[in-house]
Amino acid sequence: MNKENIQYKNTEKFTPEVISEVLEVKDTYGLTAENILRKASKKSSSLYEFFDWDNSSAGEKWRLQQARTLINEIKIVVEDKEIYAFENVSVAVQETEPTKSPSKFGSREYKTIVEIMNNEDYRNQLIHRALSEANYWKERHAELKELNSIFISIETENKKWQNKK
C-alpha cells in the first residue's frame, strides 16, 4: 500500500479539521487515546465535541459501560464448550407488564443464550448482528487479499440471510 496515495474520507462527523487534528496528535505525540483526549480537552479543538466533559454524566455512562462489560463476560459451559451466557436483543415489552415501565416499549435487554436460541425473532437478530459484525470485519480488512476465501464465505451467508429479515 503506497503511503502517498492515501486520502482520508471526510464525512459530516469526520471533517478535514478533525482528521487533521488526529494526524497532528499522531505525528507530535503518538496516536493513543490518552493523547487524543489531551488534545480534545481544549474547547477550541475540533475534537472537543466528541467527548462528554460533564463528569457526573460521563461517570454514569462509564459505569453503564462497566455493567455491560460485566454482563458480556459471563460464560456458560455447554457440552464442554464455553459460550457467552447473554446477548443483547430488541424486545417488545407489553405495556401492561407490571414489572416494566411503558417507556421501555421496544427497548433492548440482555437475554440468556438459551432464550435466544429458542426464540426465532431473537435468534434472527443474533444472526443478523453476527453478519453485520462479519461485514464490518471484512471491510476493515479488505486490503488483506490472503483472507479472500473468508470474505467470499461472508458474502455467501449475506445473500442467504438477506431476505430473512
VEXDREN-2710 file (C-alpha; in Angstrom, 1 decimal):
% VEXDREN-2710
k/r/px/py/pz
1/MET/0.0/0.0/0.0
2/ASN/1.5/3.3/-1.1
3/LYS/1.5/6.0/1.6
4/GLU/1.3/8.8/-1.0
5/ASN/-2.0/7.5/-2.5
6/ILE/-3.9/7.7/0.8
7/GLN/-6.8/10.1/1.2
8/TYR/-8.8/10.4/4.4
9/LYS/-12.5/10.1/3.9
10/ASN/-14.3/13.2/5.0
11/THR/-17.9/12.9/6.4
12/GLU/-20.2/15.1/8.4
13/LYS/-18.6/13.8/11.6
14/PHE/-15.0/13.4/10.4
15/THR/-14.3/16.8/8.8
16/PRO/-10.9/17.7/7.4
17/GLU/-10.3/19.7/10.7
18/VAL/-11.0/16.6/12.8
19/ILE/-8.8/14.4/10.7
20/SER/-6.1/17.0/10.7
21/GLU/-6.1/17.2/14.5
22/VAL/-5.9/13.4/14.8
23/LEU/-2.9/13.3/12.4
24/GLU/-1.3/16.1/14.3
25/VAL/-1.6/14.1/17.5
26/LYS/-0.2/11.1/15.7
27/ASP/2.8/13.0/14.4
28/THR/3.5/15.0/17.5
29/TYR/2.9/12.7/20.4
30/GLY/1.9/9.3/19.0
31/LEU/-1.7/8.2/18.4
32/THR/-3.1/7.0/21.7
33/ALA/-6.4/7.5/23.4
34/GLU/-4.7/9.5/26.1
35/ASN/-3.0/11.8/23.6
36/ILE/-6.3/12.3/21.7
37/LEU/-8.1/13.1/25.0
38/ARG/-5.4/15.6/25.9
39/LYS/-5.8/17.4/22.6
40/ALA/-9.6/17.3/22.7
41/SER/-9.7/18.8/26.2
42/LYS/-9.2/22.3/24.8
43/LYS/-12.5/23.9/23.9
44/SER/-11.0/25.3/20.7
45/SER/-10.2/21.7/19.5
46/SER/-12.5/20.2/16.8
47/LEU/-12.2/17.0/18.8
48/TYR/-13.8/18.6/21.9
49/GLU/-17.4/17.8/20.8
50/PHE/-16.7/14.1/20.6
51/PHE/-16.4/13.8/24.4
52/ASP/-18.7/14.2/27.4
53/TRP/-17.0/16.7/29.7
54/ASP/-19.7/16.7/32.4
55/ASN/-18.0/14.4/35.0
56/SER/-21.3/13.2/36.6
57/SER/-22.8/12.3/33.2
58/ALA/-19.6/10.8/31.9
59/GLY/-19.2/8.9/35.2
60/GLU/-22.7/7.4/34.8
61/LYS/-22.0/6.5/31.2
62/TRP/-18.7/4.8/32.2
63/ARG/-20.5/2.8/35.0
64/LEU/-23.1/1.7/32.5
65/GLN/-20.3/0.6/30.2
66/GLN/-18.7/-1.3/33.0
67/ALA/-22.0/-3.1/33.7
68/ARG/-22.4/-4.0/30.0
69/THR/-18.8/-5.4/30.1
70/LEU/-19.6/-7.4/33.2
71/ILE/-22.7/-8.9/31.6
72/ASN/-20.8/-9.6/28.3
73/GLU/-18.0/-11.5/30.0
74/ILE/-20.2/-14.1/31.8
75/LYS/-19.9/-17.5/30.1
76/ILE/-21.6/-20.9/30.5
77/VAL/-20.3/-24.3/29.6
78/VAL/-22.5/-26.4/27.2
79/GLU/-21.3/-29.8/26.0
80/ASP/-17.7/-28.9/27.2
81/LYS/-17.7/-25.7/25.1
82/GLU/-17.6/-22.2/26.7
83/ILE/-20.1/-19.8/25.2
84/TYR/-21.3/-16.3/26.3
85/ALA/-24.3/-16.6/28.5
86/PHE/-26.1/-13.4/27.5
87/GLU/-26.7/-11.4/24.3
88/ASN/-28.5/-8.0/23.9
89/VAL/-31.6/-8.1/21.7
90/SER/-34.6/-5.9/20.9
91/VAL/-37.7/-6.8/22.9
92/ALA/-41.2/-5.6/22.6
93/VAL/-42.4/-5.1/26.2
94/GLN/-46.1/-5.2/26.7
95/GLU/-47.3/-2.0/28.3
96/THR/-49.4/-4.0/30.7
97/GLU/-46.5/-5.8/32.3
98/PRO/-46.3/-4.6/35.9
99/THR/-42.5/-5.0/36.2
100/LYS/-41.7/-3.0/33.1
101/SER/-42.3/0.7/32.6
102/PRO/-44.3/1.7/29.5
103/SER/-41.4/3.8/28.3
104/LYS/-39.5/0.5/27.8
105/PHE/-41.6/-0.5/24.9
106/GLY/-39.3/-1.7/22.1
107/SER/-36.2/-1.5/24.3
108/ARG/-33.1/-3.7/24.4
109/GLU/-32.4/-6.3/27.0
110/TYR/-29.9/-9.0/27.7
111/LYS/-31.4/-12.4/27.3
112/THR/-29.8/-15.8/28.0
113/ILE/-28.4/-17.6/25.0
114/VAL/-30.9/-20.4/25.7
115/GLU/-33.8/-18.0/25.4
116/ILE/-32.4/-16.6/22.2
117/MET/-31.8/-20.0/20.6
118/ASN/-35.4/-20.9/21.4
119/ASN/-37.0/-17.7/20.0
120/GLU/-37.0/-17.2/16.3
121/ASP/-37.0/-13.4/16.4
122/TYR/-34.2/-13.2/18.9
123/ARG/-32.1/-15.9/17.0
124/ASN/-32.6/-14.0/13.7
125/GLN/-31.5/-10.8/15.5
126/LEU/-28.3/-12.5/16.7
127/ILE/-27.6/-13.9/13.2
128/HIS/-28.1/-10.5/11.6
129/ARG/-25.8/-8.9/14.2
130/ALA/-23.2/-11.6/13.6
131/LEU/-23.3/-11.0/9.9
132/SER/-23.1/-7.2/10.4
133/GLU/-20.0/-7.7/12.6
134/ALA/-18.5/-10.1/9.9
135/ASN/-19.2/-7.4/7.2
136/TYR/-17.6/-4.7/9.4
137/TRP/-14.5/-7.0/9.9
138/LYS/-14.4/-7.8/6.1
139/GLU/-14.5/-4.1/5.2
140/ARG/-11.9/-3.3/7.9
141/HIS/-9.5/-5.9/6.5
142/ALA/-10.4/-5.7/2.8
143/GLU/-6.8/-5.0/1.9
144/LEU/-5.7/-8.4/3.1
145/LYS/-6.2/-10.5/-0.1
146/GLU/-5.0/-13.5/1.9
147/LEU/-8.4/-13.6/3.5
148/ASN/-10.5/-13.7/0.3
149/SER/-11.9/-17.1/1.0
150/ILE/-13.3/-15.9/4.3
151/PHE/-14.7/-12.8/2.6
152/ILE/-16.4/-15.0/0.0
153/SER/-18.0/-17.1/2.8
154/ILE/-19.3/-13.9/4.4
155/GLU/-20.8/-12.8/1.1
156/THR/-22.5/-16.2/0.6
157/GLU/-24.1/-16.0/4.1
158/ASN/-25.2/-12.4/3.5
159/LYS/-27.0/-13.5/0.3
160/LYS/-28.6/-16.4/2.2
161/TRP/-29.9/-14.2/5.0
162/GLN/-30.7/-11.0/3.1
163/ASN/-34.3/-11.9/2.6
164/LYS/-34.8/-13.3/6.1
165/LYS/-35.1/-10.1/8.0
END
